Every structure is written in structure tokens, then in C-alpha cells.
Amino acid sequence: MARIILQNENFDFDASKKQTTSTGFLSDRGLLKKRSQKYLDLIASLDQKTLSETKGIEELMKGLQEEFGTAELASLPIGIVAKCFLGDPYEVHRLDLTAQIIRHYKINESMEPDFEKARTLALHNAYALVEVYKEKLILIRLDGTASKTDIGTPTNF
Amino acid sequence: MADQAISYADLSYINSELRSIGSYISGISNEIGVISSKQDNLENDLVVLQSDLAKLTSLFNEFVDADTRHKALQLAETRVGNLRQELDLKFGYYAEVRRMAIGILQAVDVGIVNDNTLQFTTEEVMIKAPGYWLAPALVALASWIRDDRHNTENALNESLRRDDYKATLFYMLIMRRLGRNDASLKWLERYFMHQNPHNLSREFITILEAVITGVFPPAARQLMMSNVKDWLDLLTHTDNFVNQQKAQWVSFFEASGPLPEGKYPLLEKYCINWPTLTAALKAAKTHKVLQAYFQDIVSSTDFSKSVKVQLDEILSLLVVNFDDEELPLQEQVRLNQLIIQMDGSKSAAEAMMNSEKHIFEEKVDFLQLLTNASFNPQLAGATKATQTLAVSISQPWIVEAYDTFTAQSRNKIPKTIELTIEDFKTSTKDGGNENELVKSQELFYENTLRIELGRISFPWGAIIIGSLLCLGAISFVVAAPLAALVGVGIGGVIIWMSMKNYNKIKKAIIANVEERKRKAKEVLRGCIAETVDYRNELATEDANAEEVRHFIAAIRAEDFTSLSKETARNII
């Protein structure tokens, strides 16, 4: 087993070097837990909210922090993109968690690049919403199951 | 009198001249008519010629493509034959030695071959196959059977020296086959001492196979599973190794797509973003292929064979599996086989080969070994049972890779279908706006008609010249009535001819635009119908992704490690 130990050292060295940039397999486990129905409903209710309802935002943030089990903004997604049911011409809406605003987008209106890459998937019927992180997208299916994708980041894995 | 006679004679002469001029003019006008009709014919011929040429070009391109593929196919077929021959020539003797190993075991089983024959043949092999580990192993086996301890130990050491891993495994399997469990466990332990999960030899898959399928005593499986668990913990500690496997799975998924069927000829011709469309459909169709692939893997747990048959199979796998020096040739054989499989498409074969290429790496880490066994167990040197286990252990990252693949292919689904029919450009999302599109196409042709009619000018010049001629002639009516008559005649003919010609051209343009409009409308309706079909097919195929994901997510390693031969027998 001597060889394993030897290899192990190299291995740890590699890991520590990459720690800052990598999106860990194990570290993402927490992110991939099933989302609650309450959370899905909360996001679905965005359509009813007017764009500048401060109290609504506060409630929303509270709900999100409950869902993610943390009060730290850093571990939350930078935003959420979902289909908009306001009807034509609105297509998607975006919840920007850093700026704490909700915005509805029309069909030909483009979003910020970070969010735009989530648009096509958010519009797909298989997903209820897309959580946008700096380096990845988490796709939430209608039943709350989450899956990770590295779209939009220059991945070489 | 004389005046009268002269004037009478003059008149008849002029009259006849006038008539002949009239007939000349009508002759000329007829000829002009003939020429203009000839010109029309020529124009028609040119259009026909152009369309024939376009047809010919496309046929020729198809032919060249088919020919290239056909030639590539033929070449691949020839090459496979040649490479096989070369393999046979270079390593054919190995195959004989391998067959002999199984032969000796079976001969000893029934006890019909005498010790001298065994000794003679194995020693001959030893001389004929220099450097090959199996030769001294066979000598050791033969001397062990006839109780020649000294020779056995020497041969054993020599075989271990030549290839420790394989020889160890060979003896381990032989011991198990002869029912000497303790000895085989000792060999297994020795084997594990050599292993390093970051750097496993290719034949490790064989031992995994042996232990999984339950041909070893339960103690062996415990030893194995605890090792495997430690390795997994070690390798999945960070994402490096897992991500490598994920990337390979994604490219495997991408390469598994079926070839296009040519179901949408109109879209293929008139849709300018057709490459994106067909790529999206191919990706969506991959889900079904993958479902069959995973179902096949999971459902194939075969316990029908007896332990001895299975042992012999593993033994023959161990000995038949290519030795490292054979790999480069085997790789080429595989590429040519893939070209044949892909109907002569070299690029498709290379893509498949690329996703398989890690199979040919000589030293791999444990996760890579699992991936190899999942992609192509035969090439990795394993059977379906190992493939099943490998897939079930790799399941967490297969699901992730599948999610990535699904998301990527969904992200690539084009939002609109861009059509260009003649010069009419339009786009549709799902073909639902048919009436709107047809209307805008009609407007387009109305506009075209207006522009084309605007291009031909009304023959003002000819009419003015004709009229002036008439007017001028009339002013001479008193001085020279006959000349005036001729002038009016010529002027009239010029006006009549130019008007006739103008109307003819106008009619031709209207007919031409109408015809184009009719055809273009048919094409547009056809494209819309195909768009509806395309979106439907895409949606249906895409929906399979959810099913396949459920299926993969439900695969559990425990299901298969416990479903080994022993437990299966216990249940029975």
C-alpha cells in the first residue's frame, strides 16, 4: 500500500491548489438537495408581485434564506431565473439576489450575461426555475429535484 | 387626256408599290414576332438549363459524398482484414499458448492426458514463446501436477518475474478452480498489495470481475469491497477525478446520437439554421438510445452459468485479453471497425473512438477503470456483470453528466426556425403563425410584381416616333397624298408593334411571378408542416430525458454487489 500513500501526497497538493476555483463534487452535494414545495411556490408567486414592492422582497429573501438554511448572502445563488406567466410580451423574470430586485423581461429583451445563459433552460418546460451561481447553474425540476450544469463556464472539467 | 393617262398609270404603280410596302411591313412584323417568340423560348430554355444544372450539382455532390463514404468503407474493411492478419502474424503464437492454458486445465479435469505429454508440450511452449508470462506459468502448472516441486518453484518464480500481476491472478484463479480457497485468498491478498487506485493495471478489471461474479469465497469479496470503498472515498474526495469521468460520459453521450434520417427535406433546403435544428434533434434522440443502453446493462445479470464455466471464462479473458504490446494494433482494428459500423463516416468513427480512447490507456485510476468497463466491457476486458457494477458505482457522476448533457442539448434548441424561400425571408417559432406567414409572403410577391413591372418601361419613344411620323405624313397629305399614306401606315405599324410587344412582356412577367408565388407558397406551407412535425418530434424525444434520468438515478450499487452468484443461489 506504500504507493497509495505516496500518491496521496501529490493528490492533496493538487486539491489544495484548486480549492479556490473548483466547484466541488462533494461540496455541491448540499446544493443538490431537493427543494421544498414552499420555495417553488414562493418563486412562482413572483408574477403577482409588483416590481417595486419592498415588503415583498423582504419576505422573499426571508423565504430564500429559510430554504438555503443560511443567512449568508455569499452562499446563495446570485439570482434566480424563471418562466414568467404574466403573458405576452413577458417571457422570463429574474430575481437578482445581490441587488434584491425582481424584473420581468419581454421576449426580445436581453438580460445581463450571467442571467442570459440561464434563459433558454428557464423557458424549458422540464424546469421550474434556474438558480444562477457564479460558476454554474442549478436546474430545479417541477418536483423540486436539483441538478447541476456547468453551462456558461469555460469548463474543461 | 395625256395628264389623265399619266395620272392613272402613276396611281396604279404607286398603289402596287404601297401594297408591296404594306406586305413588307407585315412580313417584318411577322419576323419580329417570330424573333420575340424565339427569344422567349430561349429564355425558357435558359431557366430549364439552370434548374437542370442545379439538380446536377446537387446530385453530383451527393454522389461524391456517397463515393467517399463507400471508398472509406471498403478501405476500412480491407484494413481490418490486414490488421487482423498482422496481429495474427505477430502475436498469433500467444493465442495458441492461451488456448493451451484452458486445454490443460480441462484435460486435467478429466484426467486423460499423461504427465509426459503435459511436460513436453508446456516446455515446448516455454521455448517457442520467449518473454510471454503464460509459458512458464503453464510449465509450473504441469510440474505441479506431476509433483515436481523444484521445477514448479523455478517456473513459478520465472512467471512472476515476467508479469507479476497476471501470473498472480492466474494462480489465484487456478487455485480457486481446484477448490483451494485458502491458497487463492493468499494470492488475492498478494494481488491487492500491488494495487494503487490511482494507477491500476488494465487487468485489474478481470479480478474485479472474478470477485463480483462470486467465483471467490465470501472473504474475497469482503476484502475487495473494503478496498473499493476506500479507493472511492479517496478518489471522490475532490472533484478532479470525478470531473474527468463526467467529461468522458458527456462526450460519450454526445457521440451516441443516431445518424440523421432526412425526414425534413424542405427544412433542410430552405431553413438557414438547419444545422442547429438537426443537431438539436440528434441530441434529443440520443436519450432513447441511452435508455436502451442503460436498460441493457442493468437487466443483464446472468447467473445461468456454472462456476467452473465462469472460471474458465475469466481465465480465458485473462489470457485472451490483449497483452500491452498488442494494443497499438488493436486500436487500429477498432478504428476501422467503427468506420464500418458508422457506414464509412470517418468523422463519426473518430468521435466514437475518441470517447473510447481511454480504454486503451495502459494504466488507469479506479474511476477510469469503471468508466472503461461501462463504455465497452469487451474492450476493457470485462463481461457484462462488471459493466453493470461499474455503472452502478459510477451512478452519481453519470447522473450529473447526464444532467449536463441534457441541459446542454436543451440549451441548444433553436428558438426560431429561419426560412428563406427565394428572396422571401421569414421565421417561425412552431409553425403556428401559418396564415400570417402566407399573407406576408403574398405581400412580398405583390411587391415583387410591382418592382418587376416597374423595370420594363412603357414604349413611349416608339409611340411618339410613330405618332410624329403619322402627324408629319398627314401634313403632306395635300402635297404628296401617297407618301402621306405610306407615312401614316409606317407610323401606325410602329405604334401597334410596340404596344403589342409591351403587353406581351407584361403578361409574361405577371405569369412568371404568379408561378413563382404559387410554388413558393407550396414550399412555405410544406416548411410550416415540417416545422410542426419537427417541434413535435423534438418535444417527444426531449421528454425521454426525464424518464432516462429517473432510470439512471434509480440504479444503486448495492443492488448489484449483493446480487452475486452466492446470494442468487441462496434465494433459489
Boltz contact constraints between the chains, C-beta under 6 A:
constraints:
  - contact:
      token1: [A, 3]
      token2: [B, 196]
      max_distance: 6.0
  - contact:
      token1: [A, 4]
      token2: [B, 196]
      max_distance: 6.0
  - contact:
      token1: [A, 7]
      token2: [B, 198]
      max_distance: 6.0
  - contact:
      token1: [A, 15]
      token2: [B, 238]
      max_distance: 6.0
  - contact:
      token1: [A, 22]
      token2: [B, 239]
      max_distance: 6.0
  - contact:
      token1: [A, 24]
      token2: [B, 239]
      max_distance: 6.0
  - contact:
      token1: [A, 25]
      token2: [B, 239]
      max_distance: 6.0
  - contact:
      token1: [A, 25]
      token2: [B, 242]
      max_distance: 6.0
  - contact:
      token1: [A, 120]
      token2: [B, 411]
      max_distance: 6.0
  - contact:
      token1: [A, 121]
      token2: [B, 407]
      max_distance: 6.0
  - contact:
      token1: [A, 121]
      token2: [B, 410]
      max_distance: 6.0
  - contact:
      token1: [A, 121]
      token2: [B, 411]
      max_distance: 6.0
  - contact:
      token1: [A, 124]
      token2: [B, 410]
      max_distance: 6.0
  - contact:
      token1: [A, 147]
      token2: [B, 403]
      max_distance: 6.0
  - contact:
      token1: [A, 149]
      token2: [B, 403]
      max_distance: 6.0
  - contact:
      token1: [A, 149]
      token2: [B, 404]
      max_distance: 6.0
  - contact:
      token1: [A, 149]
      token2: [B, 407]
      max_distance: 6.0
  - contact:
      token1: [A, 151]
      token2: [B, 407]
      max_distance: 6.0
  - contact:
      token1: [A, 151]
      token2: [B, 411]
      max_distance: 6.0
  - contact:
      token1: [A, 157]
      token2: [B, 243]
      max_distance: 6.0
  - contact:
      token1: [A, 157]
      token2: [B, 246]
      max_distance: 6.0
  - contact:
      token1: [A, 157]
      token2: [B, 247]
      max_distance: 6.0
